[in-house]
Amino acid sequence: MSATDPASAGRPEVLVVAKLWAPMMEALHGAFRVHDRLHETDPAAFAAVAPRVRAIAASGESKLPREMIARMPALELISVFGVGYDGIDVAAARERGVAVTNTPEVLNDEVADLALALVLSVARRIPQADRYVRDGRWPGGPMPLARKVSGARLGIVGLGRIGKAIATRAQAFGMEIAYTARSEKPESGFRYLPTPRALAAEVDFLVVITPGGAGTRKLIDAEVLAALGKNGYLINVARGSVVDESALIDALEAGTIAGAGLDVFEQEPNVPERLLRLDNVVLTPHVGSATWQTRQAMSDLAFGNLEAHFAGRPLLSPVP
Ligand code: 8YV
């Protein structure tokens, strides 16, 4: 059912601002009058609809600046399909009394799994090994040796819910774990270092899992990468904005760090040509939460927040 379907008349009007997972879209169409990215596809039609939009369905990558929020005077809720909401001007929403929800917890395991997968892939050169076999190079001799993961030192930038799930997995690999975060978390039992730079100097793998946004922009810069050093690997499963991408590429090209495993980029879905040419990186297309199981759980929660709001029930997961 679409916004033009008469059966949806009278239902709350929801603007979708991201390319959301199909089953989530189906759930939305079943309950609301849905305007799917009308602001992009038909700005004139959007101008007519904007005064009636009561909720927005967004993704973790969506950008909702103050000006956009201001265009929808009837807006009550922004439901984010994702844990990150750095693209949403939450302060502007709050001023207007617009609630914001996200999908915490349900994707912790998935993103942590991918972080470890990237650690293993980049250190053991799994994609390169796969190509080695496919290209018929094995009969010509063995592949060059790789880097051991078990027992290595792992540093986590951001010991939140996902950071802790990464630590649990790394412990199973006998890794020595340290972290940096805005505040020390003594209950974690892990070693705390006050800055990413201090942490980088002490670890073999630096895993970034801190929220994006203005507060963490280019937190991982040339100095942090220099501290990580020529035997160190950078893993980013957070946001592209947290890493100075051009400093990272410089370091990878010069061999001043050993390699990188990246799931997120500065200008997604565009990945710099220089990065694509490098052999010491493993690249994935922002798939941290991308499994059927986890996307279903995210969809249930993101939709559940919309449902709860319009039924007058408490929101399931408002952002703090
Ligand atoms: C995206 C994410 O939201 O949860 C987040 O913050 O980055 C992802 O899970 C997901 O790709 C939906 O677009």
Residues whose N, C-alpha, C, O or C-beta is under 5 A from the ligand:
A	BS01	8YV	S59 G60 E61 F81 G82 V83 G84 H286 S289
